Structures are given as structure tokens and as C-alpha cells.
Amino acid sequence: QVQLVESGGGLVQAGGSLRLSCAASGSIGNFNVMGWYRQAPGKQRELVAIITSGGSKNYADSVKGRFTISTDNAKNTVYLQMNNLKSVDTAVYYCYADRLVVLTYWGRGTLVTVSS
């Protein structure tokens, strides 16, 4: 059973940067899609960024140009580089991995708080 563990969250001022990491207990090559979701207080969970096994990337419009998703297969880790953070980015960020749509794994989340 694959486990996903997020890290890198914290408190940052608006305009600052953070890099989130998602370490998988197994090879991330086993997944077709990996990515990040977030859930802000009082809001539904939303997709932030995804990356496919082929390297294709997609971002939510709200973060495009500011966030970058990447992987390090040797470390079995997915990253989310977040630049120019805004207060609206405040949320719990969840790593996820999907295999053939029918097998989905979630991390427990890491909190990002952006102060204005």
C-alpha cells in the first residue's frame, strides 16, 4: 500500500515562496497521474496542479504562472513550487496519486498559511 507524505507547508507572507514535497513510499512510476489539491477554509477541495507519467502538466487558472509541479523519480517525490503566494492560497494542500483512474491515494495534507 502506497503512502504519500506531504511536507513544506508553513506560514509565509504574501509574495513569498514555499516548496511542498510529497514523498511516496513506493515508486511514483507506478502512477499515471500525480498532483496537488487544496482545500481552503469554508471551500471545496480544488485541483491545483497535476503531472502525468508522460510529463504533461496542468494547472488551475488561479495558480498558473506562479506554481510549478515537478517530480524526482529517484527520490519518489513530487514537488510543488509556489511563488508569489497570495492570501487566497491559504489552504491545506493534499498530494494525490492515481493509477488507471480506479486507484487513488491521498496524503494527509500540509497547511499553507499566507498572511496579507
N, C-alpha and C positions, 0 to 999 in steps of 0.2 A: 504494500500500500504506500503510495507516494504521499509525502508530507511536504507542504510548502510553508516556509517561514519567512515572513517579511521583517525587514529592519530598515532603519534610516530615518524614520519619522521623528518629529520633534517640533519645537517651536521656532519659528523664523519670522522675521519682519517682512512686510510686503516689499517686493523687489528682490528678495533674496533667493537662494537656491538650495535645493536638497537633492540627494540621490537616494532613491529607495532601492533596496535589494530584495530579491525573492530567491532564497536558496531551496532547491529541491533535494529531497533525499535520494532520488534516483536520477537517471539520465533524462535531461529535458528533451533529448532527441526522440523520446517515446511519444511526445505530444505533437499534435498537428498545429495547435494554436495555444499561445500563452499570452497573458496580458494583465492589465490592471483595471480594476473597477474602484469606484469610490462612492461613499455614502456620506453626505453632509447632514448635519442635524436637521431633522424635520423633512428630509427629502428622500426620494427613492434612490436606490443604488443605480449608478450610471456607468457606462463604459467609458474608460479614459483612453486606453491605447491597447492595441493587440499586435502581435507579430506571429506570422505563420512559420512553419518549418522551412518554407522556401525563402524566408527573409522579407516577405511583404509586410508592410506596416500600415496601420490605420489609426487615426486619432480622432477624438471628439473635436468638433469645431472650436470648442471653448479653450482647448489646450494646444491646438495645432500652432506650431511655430515657437512654442515655449517648452514643451515636453518632448523628450526623446526616449523611445524604448529600444533596448538592445539586449543581447544575450551573450553569455560567455559559456559555451558548451563545456569547456574543460572544467569549469567550476560549477556546472549545473545551476547557473544563476541567471535570472532575468533582472534587468535594471530599468528604472525609470528616472531619468534625469529631469528634474523640474527646475526651470529657470524663470525668472521674473514672476515669482509667485504673487498671487493676489489673495485677498481675504476670502473670496469666493471659492478658493481652492481648499479651504479648510474642510477636512473630511477624514474619515477612516478609509485608508487605501487597502484594497484587498488584491492579492495576487491570485490568479487562477490559471489553470491548465486544462486543456480539453483534448481528448483523444476520440476522434471519429464522431464527435458531437454527443455521443451517448455516455461518455465517461468524463466527468468534470470534477476537478479538485479545487478546493479553496484554501487559502491561507487564513489565518485568524485576524489579520489586519494590523496595520500600524497607523497611528494617529499623526496627522499633519495639521498643525495649527499655525495659521498665518495671521499675524497681528497687523492691524492697519496703522 
